[in-house]
Amino acid sequence: MNSADSSHNSGGRPPQTDFREVFGNELDYPRLGNVTFRRGTLTDNQEALFNEHWPRLGMQLADAPVDIDTWFGRSGHPTIVEIGSGTGTSTAAMAPLEADTNIIAVELYKPGLAKLLGQVVREDIDNIRMIRGDGVEVIYRMFPPESLDGIRVFFPDPWPKARHHKRRIIQSGTLNLFASRLKKGGVLHVATDHADYAEWITELVDAEPSLRFHPWPWPECPQLTDRQVITKFEGKGLDKEHTITEYLWEKI
Ligand SMILES: C[S@@+](CC[C@H](N)C(=O)[O-])C[C@H]1O[C@@H](n2cnc3c(N)ncnc32)[C@H](O)[C@@H]1O
């Protein structure tokens, strides 16, 4: 395993595991390419709030498994990881409706995390925690196999240019990695507003043998699937009259 060095703290290039080598397979994994750890400025208020509450509610990508029970201060609750939570609009809207579930929002973009952190503190939402880092590395390095009840990826960057398709987060290898981290019966939920990305994902729905695809809607899905609000990027897509496509898989 590569070490999760500290370069990503300073806005440098984040650590990138060679998953094919680590897992000894020929599956496809996303390349972050030259995307650096996304910085961005916080307002003075956000900075103060971040400094005060991040040590309790957030952590940085690390090479150690998350002690979920200690972090949430309760044990035996289901845990869902959302990758690319952006500003956390739907994360904060869904969490109170699934108060029994531990929600971990993973994002590269610090101002997005700061916004969610602010909402979590203001609204006293006690079942959300945050990790700053590349979601694929976070899942690989910080969650052991069969430890999660759900993984959500809402409106991932579509990387529309053909030469950038290799950066898309949904690939055969990530489906395999996500499946390995889900418990039996766990759910992977992906949504996109991008027609070409939807075609790409549709081609992959049966790519991972341990994930059973459930066409939308799946009324018996054991988890909340309604985002409650239109997220920032969902709204941008709807403004352009894009169709929203939802994907649900069950770990078997
Ligand atoms: C198009 S936005 C969608 C944000 C949010 N889910 C929404 O619907 O408004 C994609 C988000 O994923 C984040 N992101 C992209 N690649 C990521 C990765 N590998 N790990 C974690 N977050 C990532 C970006 O910083 C961005 O905030």
The ligand as a MOL file (V3000), in Angstrom:
LIG
                    3D

  0  0  0     0  0            999 V3000
M  V30 BEGIN CTAB
M  V30 COUNTS 27 29 0 0 0
M  V30 BEGIN ATOM
M  V30 1 C -20.5260 17.4180 -9.9170 0
M  V30 2 S -20.1710 17.5930 -8.2060 0 CHG=1
M  V30 3 C -21.5900 16.9140 -7.3730 0
M  V30 4 C -21.6790 17.3680 -5.9400 0
M  V30 5 C -22.9370 16.9180 -5.1870 0
M  V30 6 N -23.0270 15.4660 -5.0880 0
M  V30 7 C -24.1730 17.4860 -5.8540 0
M  V30 8 O -24.9640 16.7170 -6.4190 0
M  V30 9 O -24.3560 18.7020 -5.7930 0 CHG=-1
M  V30 10 C -18.9650 16.3410 -7.9860 0
M  V30 11 C -18.2430 16.4800 -6.6590 0
M  V30 12 O -17.4040 15.3600 -6.4660 0
M  V30 13 C -16.1700 15.7950 -5.9380 0
M  V30 14 N -15.1820 14.7870 -6.3280 0
M  V30 15 C -14.7090 14.5400 -7.5690 0
M  V30 16 N -13.8810 13.5140 -7.5680 0
M  V30 17 C -13.8330 13.0800 -6.2750 0
M  V30 18 C -13.1530 12.0330 -5.6280 0
M  V30 19 N -12.3470 11.2310 -6.2990 0
M  V30 20 N -13.3340 11.8890 -4.3000 0
M  V30 21 C -14.1530 12.7110 -3.6020 0
M  V30 22 N -14.8370 13.7170 -4.1660 0
M  V30 23 C -14.6770 13.8900 -5.4800 0
M  V30 24 C -15.9400 17.1490 -6.5330 0
M  V30 25 O -15.0500 17.9400 -5.7480 0
M  V30 26 C -17.3470 17.7090 -6.5720 0
M  V30 27 O -17.6650 18.4140 -5.3960 0
M  V30 END ATOM
M  V30 BEGIN BOND
M  V30 1 1 1 2
M  V30 2 1 2 3
M  V30 3 1 2 10
M  V30 4 1 3 4
M  V30 5 1 4 5
M  V30 6 1 5 6
M  V30 7 1 5 7
M  V30 8 2 7 8
M  V30 9 1 7 9
M  V30 10 1 10 11
M  V30 11 1 11 12
M  V30 12 1 11 26
M  V30 13 1 12 13
M  V30 14 1 13 14
M  V30 15 1 13 24
M  V30 16 1 14 15
M  V30 17 1 14 23
M  V30 18 2 15 16
M  V30 19 1 16 17
M  V30 20 1 17 18
M  V30 21 2 17 23
M  V30 22 1 18 19
M  V30 23 2 18 20
M  V30 24 1 20 21
M  V30 25 2 21 22
M  V30 26 1 22 23
M  V30 27 1 24 25
M  V30 28 1 24 26
M  V30 29 1 26 27
M  V30 END BOND
M  V30 END CTAB
M  END
